[in-house]
Amino acid sequence: MIGYVLKRILMVLVGYLVAVLVGLIAVVVIYAILSSLPNAPGYFELMEFTPVAVLVVPPLGMFVYFLAIILTGMQTLVFALIAEFLSLRSFWLHMLFGAAAAAAGFMLIWPDAADDPERWADMGIIAAAGLVAGLVYWLIAGRDAGFRRPLIKALPRNV
């Protein structure tokens, strides 16, 4: 039993760390795609090239990664505990948790974002990246969440 709990804690931690990394990559990809659309805001193009600086300067990349962990860590812990204690294994629920955690982290940086229409697109992009991160988390740790095992119904035997 203790071994299983330790395994779940490790899976949750690894799932979260990988999901944050993939979520950050998803933000870059979404901004890059949206900046190529006609009539895209001018700063979308800046967001397309800013991640190059993060890749070229590793300390900056680590700063952004750890900032994302700090901004999303608490709400993700709450969501992970809920999923583990209630054995919630649905991929769409983990994706919604990821989007909510990412949006909440965004609101920690820009608390007035809900009042600023220019930030709504950014919040949507961050939430979409959270959907991707939630899916990645589900693939690593969410599919086996909790202590209850799924019931397997025996197929009737033909005698």
Salt bridges, closest charged atoms under 4 A:
GLU84 OE2 - ARG8 NH2 2.64
ASP122 OD2 - ARG119 NH1 2.72
